[in-house]
Amino acid sequence: MITNSPSIRLRDDEPLWRFLKLPPFFALLEGSLSLPTLANLQKGDPEEGNAFVNIAPDGAPVVDLSSIEDWLERNATEAERAEIKANTAANSYPQRTFVQIWKRELAKRRCVWCWHRDPDNNQSKAMWHIYADRGVAIRSDLATIKSSLKCDEPFSAFARQVEYVDPHTTISDWSGELDRRPFLLKNKGYHFENEVRIVFAVEAAPAVHHFEVDAKQLIKEIVISPHLFRDEQSALANLIKVKLGSSLPISPLGGFSGDLALQNAVANFRKALSPFNFAPETPDFFKHA
């Protein structure tokens, strides 16, 4: 079950977009959804989950972990257990060590499905370049996302808008919703993502979790990357229609019109330099030119 955050509630019918490169999109067409844990995301982005401002003015982390101390100690490394023991011997509460353990173990047990609130109708150059270069953007909404997931066993998840913060700001407290959810805070440099996260509670392994999803039900519209040539956009649109039906709205966003012109220009250039004996043209040459 996916629940909606009470503090920043999303309308069930609000359009949400997900930018995808082609390999995960093709997997989605086959009903396969792979979601990384936060720990896996941190391998590529060390800031993931670390914009959490957990230092109060007196220098003590804000989050209260007293109710799960035993569990934290069981999941501590040998070095962390030594720190806890040393702090206890000195009559000092090992709060920073507990927070360190908690953040690490939490990251292993949460995976995220990232969506984009898009008031500008897919005009974010940054989103296309970073997440869907030569790919697609798909539109859905929260109600449809909920109903499209096919799970034999019950699962726990919730949806919420990410908040963007200055990581250098000291804040004395957070709402009860955020003090144990550092994955809902990101550096304000990422504000262009306007991200909505659907966060799943999972077991500590593996690093990527797989779900079944009904792509026909999930996807309400597809926009094809402007970084593809127009003939590539057309071929991709035809493939999508075969999988999802011809009634689905599919919009090529721009696209390069000079595919044939480029090939002719290259052919003329090669003729002019024929003594150098260039190898024959290959489809890959034009695809990546």
SVG drawing of the C-alpha trace seen along z (x, -y; Angstrom):
<svg xmlns="http://www.w3.org/2000/svg" viewBox="-7 -28 52 41">
<polyline fill="none" stroke="black" stroke-width="0.4" points="0.0,0.0 1.2,-3.5 0.1,-6.2 0.2,-10.0 2.1,-12.3 -0.2,-14.2 2.0,-17.4 2.5,-17.9 -0.4,-16.0 -0.3,-15.2 -3.6,-15.1 -4.2,-11.6 -4.8,-13.0 -1.8,-15.4 0.4,-14.7 3.8,-13.2 6.6,-12.6 9.5,-10.1 12.5,-10.6 14.0,-7.4 16.9,-6.2 15.8,-3.5 17.0,-0.3 14.9,-0.8 12.0,-2.0 12.1,1.2 12.2,3.2 9.1,1.2 7.3,2.1 7.8,5.7 6.3,5.1 9.6,5.1 10.4,2.2 13.8,2.1 14.2,-0.3 17.6,-1.0 18.1,-1.3 19.3,-4.6 22.6,-2.9 22.9,-2.0 22.2,-5.5 24.8,-6.8 27.5,-5.0 26.9,-7.4 25.9,-10.4 27.5,-10.8 25.1,-13.6 22.1,-11.2 20.4,-11.2 23.1,-13.4 21.5,-16.8 19.8,-16.0 20.5,-18.8 20.9,-16.9 22.9,-19.3 21.1,-21.5 22.6,-24.7 24.0,-22.9 25.8,-20.4 23.6,-17.4 21.9,-15.6 18.2,-16.4 16.8,-12.9 15.8,-10.9 16.9,-7.3 16.6,-6.2 13.8,-3.7 16.0,-1.7 19.4,-1.8 19.5,2.0 18.8,2.5 21.4,-0.1 24.1,1.6 23.3,5.0 24.0,3.4 27.1,1.5 30.5,2.3 33.3,3.3 34.7,-0.3 31.2,-1.7 30.7,0.6 34.1,-0.6 32.9,-4.2 29.7,-3.4 31.5,-1.6 34.0,-4.5 31.2,-7.1 29.3,-5.0 32.4,-4.7 32.8,-8.4 29.1,-9.0 28.6,-10.5 25.7,-9.6 27.0,-8.2 24.4,-10.1 26.6,-10.8 27.6,-7.2 23.9,-6.1 23.0,-8.6 25.8,-7.3 24.6,-3.6 20.9,-4.6 21.5,-6.5 23.6,-3.7 21.1,-0.9 18.1,-3.0 19.7,-3.5 19.9,0.3 16.2,0.6 14.6,-2.0 14.3,-2.1 12.9,-4.9 10.9,-5.5 11.6,-9.1 9.0,-11.2 9.0,-14.8 6.3,-17.5 6.5,-19.4 4.7,-22.7 6.7,-23.5 5.6,-20.5 8.9,-18.7 10.9,-21.8 13.6,-21.1 16.8,-20.8 18.6,-19.5 16.1,-16.7 16.5,-15.5 20.3,-15.7 20.8,-14.0 18.1,-11.4 16.7,-10.8 19.3,-11.6 18.1,-9.7 15.3,-8.3 11.7,-9.2 9.5,-10.9 6.4,-9.1 3.4,-10.7 1.3,-9.1 -0.4,-10.1 -0.4,-8.9 -3.7,-7.0 -2.6,-5.2 0.9,-4.4 -0.8,-2.8 -3.1,-0.6 -0.5,0.4 1.8,2.1 1.2,5.9 2.5,7.4 1.5,10.8 2.6,9.8 1.7,6.6 4.2,3.8 4.6,0.5 5.4,-2.7 4.5,-6.4 4.7,-9.4 5.9,-12.8 7.4,-15.9 11.2,-16.3 12.2,-19.4 15.4,-21.3 17.6,-22.8 20.8,-24.6 23.1,-21.9 25.1,-24.6 22.0,-25.8 21.7,-24.9 18.1,-24.0 17.1,-23.2 14.2,-20.9 12.2,-19.3 8.6,-18.2 8.1,-14.6 7.7,-13.5 11.2,-14.5 13.4,-13.8 13.6,-10.1 13.4,-10.5 16.6,-12.1 15.9,-10.8 13.2,-13.5 15.7,-16.3 18.1,-17.3 20.6,-20.0 18.9,-23.0 21.1,-22.8 18.8,-20.0 15.6,-22.1 15.2,-21.9 14.2,-18.2 11.0,-19.2 11.0,-15.6 8.3,-13.5 9.6,-10.3 7.7,-7.1 9.7,-5.3 9.4,-1.6 10.3,0.2 12.4,3.3 14.7,5.9 18.4,4.9 19.4,6.9 19.7,6.8 20.8,3.4 18.1,3.3 14.5,4.5 12.2,5.7 8.5,5.1 5.9,6.1 4.0,3.3 1.3,3.0 2.9,0.6 -0.3,0.2 -2.1,-1.0 0.8,-3.0 1.7,-5.1 -0.8,-7.8 1.5,-9.7 5.0,-9.4 7.3,-12.2 10.3,-11.1 13.7,-12.8 14.6,-15.8 18.1,-14.3 17.0,-11.6 16.9,-12.0 13.4,-12.3 13.5,-8.9 14.7,-7.3 11.8,-9.0 9.4,-7.6 10.8,-4.1 10.6,-4.3 7.0,-5.6 6.0,-2.7 7.6,-0.2 5.7,-1.7 2.4,-1.5 2.9,2.2 3.5,2.8 1.0,0.3 -1.6,-0.3 -2.1,-3.0 -4.4,-5.2 -1.6,-6.2 -0.5,-9.8 3.1,-9.8 4.8,-13.2 8.3,-13.6 9.8,-16.7 11.7,-18.4 14.3,-16.1 17.1,-16.6 15.8,-17.1 19.2,-16.8 19.6,-13.0 19.5,-12.6 21.3,-15.9 24.1,-14.8 24.6,-11.5 24.7,-13.3 27.2,-15.8 29.4,-13.0 29.2,-11.1 30.3,-14.2 33.1,-14.8 34.3,-11.3 34.2,-11.5 36.4,-14.6 38.9,-12.8 38.7,-9.4 42.5,-8.9 42.6,-8.3 40.5,-5.1 38.0,-5.6 36.2,-2.5 32.6,-2.2 29.9,-4.0 28.1,-2.0 24.8,-2.7 26.6,-3.2 28.6,-6.0 25.5,-8.0 23.7,-7.0 26.5,-8.6 27.6,-11.4"/>
</svg>
